[in-house]
């Protein structure tokens, strides 16, 4: 929000069911909102959903101009927000759709755009590997394959998502916190553990508070199910013996999760990749941190297990890959899907 050439307030959308970015900025600006220009990455909503219309809040605040990064493709908006604002005497406009800024904004909005198009969360898959594609030695040693700069960058990438997903094996071997970091440190990141048999030790760090969810299967012993029921930790079954990735994503979407960060071990990565070979909606962006070192050995742990692709052509190819030097490592990131 800008007034007199100065930024008077800013805001970002809160978790599902809470304030949108426009309302947050207006709340923080107070009386300074009157006569201001509001810059938003997405057209303001104009319907009652989990929250009231942002267009009502903009009009009530006395904002005189709104510049939106792109049209909201959600059927109940889709240009209606800007139309209503104009009808109420506010100068509302979109930036040029083919501009560089518009392309950047569309990338920012990928999780929302995927949800509108498919009803599923946006999926980022991350791994830290050696030059020969290993994530651990034959003895299981994995700390640390990449350097501090790469690990810090990976934590920030994780923190920008709504949920992080790992397997029970990672929880048992590493006892990770899976917390948000940097400017997102106060964020309550949902920790999702894929644990088909509910075998995890409930004293592990990931179970420290209520922001955790476990994906299990019907193969979990009855005794373990009773233990988990008494613990109060949320869990749900997504298959008889193997967790269905598609069903898990649909369930998380219903919980309000719009983006997930998969940083599992070889087993989770393999299951996820095999599922994505059949349904390309299950992976949208891939990030690999590659260390300039070799591990070797058939028994060393590869980044992806499972069946894999039957041909090179059938594998997932990244669109518009970017390469970033994070000395001594290289970050390779690219898209599988654009929305």
Buried (B, 14 or more C-beta within 10 A) or exposed (E): BBBEEEEBBEBEBEEBEEBBBBBBBBBBBEEBBEEBBBBBBBBBBBBEEEBBBBBBBBBEBEBBBBBBBBBBBBEEBBEBBBBBBEEEEBEBEBBEEEEEEBEEBBEBBBBBBBBBEBEBBBBBBBBBBBEEBBBBBEEEEBEEBBBEBBBEBBBEBBBBBBBBBBBBBBBBBBEBEBBBBEEBEEBEBBBBBBBBBBBBEEEBEBBEEEBBBBBBBEBBEEEBBEBBEEEEBBBEBBBEEBBBBBBBBBBBBEBBBBBBBBBBBBBBBBBBBBBBBEEEBBBBBBBBBBBEBEBEEEEBBBBBBBEEEEEEEEEBEBEEEEEBEBEEBBBBBBBBBEB
